[in-house]
Amino acid sequence: KPTLKIGNWTLESDPYSTLDISENQLTFKYGGNFSNDTDVYHYSLIEDTIGEESIIIIKMHNKIADTLRYEIMGRNDTLLNLMDLQYGRINTFVLNK
């Protein structure tokens, strides 16, 4: 079963944007703060196959039923590349130590 590395991740292109990953939720923050509790998402990881390629999708939802989907494009112990499936943007996050 796929998992996400728990910790605080910083968006490479904007050091004020961070993503906190815990066992069951993701929290988007800017400047160390989240604007309100709609920035807190519960998530699940979905494994899928497209042709020969295996992919992992992060599906997340917040308390007002907003749903976001990201494909994990690449990851290791210190980097996480996510493609926003709605807009096609790729975001690279770096794990804070």
N, C-alpha and C positions, 0 to 999 in steps of 0.2 A: 504494500500500500504506500503510495507517495506521501511525503510529508514536506512541510516548509520548515526552514531553520528558524527557530524562535530567536527574537532579538529586535534591536532597533536598527533600521536600515535607512540610509540617506540617499536621496535621488542624486545621481551623479551630476546632472545638469543644473540642479538648484539645491545647494546645501541647506536651505531653510525647509525644504520639503522632506518629511520623513514618513516612514511606514513602520509601525510597531506590530510585530507578529507575535501572538501568543498561541497557545494550543487550540483555541477555538474562535479567536477573533483577530481582525486586522483593524488598525486605527490609523487613519491618515491625519498627519499633523503638519502645521506650518509654523515655523518659528518656535517649536516646542509645545505648541498648544493646538488643540482641536477646537473648531469653531462651535460645534454643538454635537449632541450625541448621534446625529445622523452621519457623522464621520466614522462611526464605529460599525464595523460589518462582521457578521458571523460568516464563516466560509466553509466550503467543502471543495475537495480536490476530485476532479473527474478525469479518469483515464479514457482516452478514445483513440481510435485508429483511423487515419485518413490514408487510404491506399496501403502502402507498406510502412508508413510512418506512424509511430506511436506518439501521441501528444498528451499533455496534462493541462487541463483547464481549471482555473480557480474561479469558482462561482461564489459570489458574495452578496449578501442582502443586509440592509439595515432595518431599523424599527419601523420606517415608513414604507417599507416594501420596495425601495430602490434596489435594483439588481445590477451588478457589474460583473463582467466576465473578462478574464485575462488568460492568455495562453502563456505558459512558461516556455520561453524561447531558449533559455539556457540558465544554468545555475551551478554553483559550487559552494564551497564553505564561506566565501566572502562576496560573491556577486550573484545578483538575481535579475535576469532580463525578462521583463513582462511586456507582452503586446496587448494593448487595449483592443478588444475585439469589436468595440463599437466604432472607434475612430482610427484604428490601425497604427497608432503611435506605439513606439517601443520605448520603454522606460528602463534604465539601468539603475539598480539600487546596489549600494555598497554597505556591507555590514559594519556597524560601529563596534569598536572594541572597548 
